[in-house]
Amino acid sequence: MATITVTHLADDKYRTETRDHVILVDQPSDEGIEIGPTPVELLVMALAACAAHYGVSHLRGEGLPSDGLAVRCRWSMRANPASVGRIELTMLLPAPLEPAQQERLLAAIDHCTVHNTLRHPPRVAVEISEPSMVPVGAGC
């Protein structure tokens, strides 16, 4: 399994790490000092980025213009339970496509791994690990 580590920095701020990448995450505060997106924003951003990737890959494979493709994403929350309730993705194409080309592009984007994960949620297991009881200075 792949590994991501999240470390509390201060207040509602966290450092997330995977492979050699670091993303700072937080929750908005009354002080207005933010260091990064919220975890929910990261989730929605992941979907939009995945759709963009699949879109660009498809356009390249068809020999169609792909440079400059963008995805505009609008989303909203649901109250009970607190979760993302709606996501709308708009593919902003670098060049016009014929209707049949648009259909094939949408079919390719429909294979996005993040979207498939939302369609078929993974099993999530949470466990507790107590602090290590190794005495200070007791090295190997």
Disulfide bonds with the S-S distance in Angstrom:
none
